[in-house]
Amino acid sequence: MGPRATAHQTVGPFFHVGLRIVDSVAGPGVCGARVTIGGRVLDGDGKPVPDALLEIWQADAHGTYAHPEGMHESPGEPGFKGFGRVATDEGGTFRFGTITPGRVPGPGGRLQAPHLVVAVFMRGLLKHLVTRVYFPGEPSNADDPILNLVEPARRATLMARKAPGRNGVLEWNVILQGEGETVFFDA
């Protein structure tokens, strides 16, 4: 094994110092279909990224964000955080639990399909990457104003897939560059 980069030789941030992992976005008793999403973060060579951090933001099943500005139509639900944070392991793997969110207004007031907003942080990035996760089989995916901005051939990178043989588990991978690169948005 060759020399390892030290803190002053690589771009931070260094996640395991001072950050709390929140691997469940919705606590017990929260309305909505429960789902587990798991996958891997892979670099341009297909190798796992063992020190990435994913932040997840989403609305509740009623389409309300857990934020004072988003709660004007609904008081929200106790136990719904609307936010999660998971780190990848040595194999680049992550996993978190949540519910399928409701639809929220988008550009021009058009309703968006249920989705999660995911920010990816990792060494070497000066600015985090922002992407989305959409749910398979959701009829409103066809009308989502943001998803429709993406070239049709690349939309699959934003779509979770049913994990074979694992009921209630969706698979979604983050590919940082190269073939099959995940679509990232300017935030």
Secondary structure, 3 states (H helix, E strand, C coil): CCCCCCHHHCCCCCCCCCCCCECECECCCCCCCEEEEEEEEECCCCCECCCCEEEEECECCCCCECCHHHCCCCCCCCCECCEEEEECCCCCEEEEEEECCCCCECHHHCECCCEEEEEEECCCCCCCEEEEEECCCCHHHHHCCCHHHCCHHHHHHHECEECCCCCCEEECCEECCCCCCCCCECC
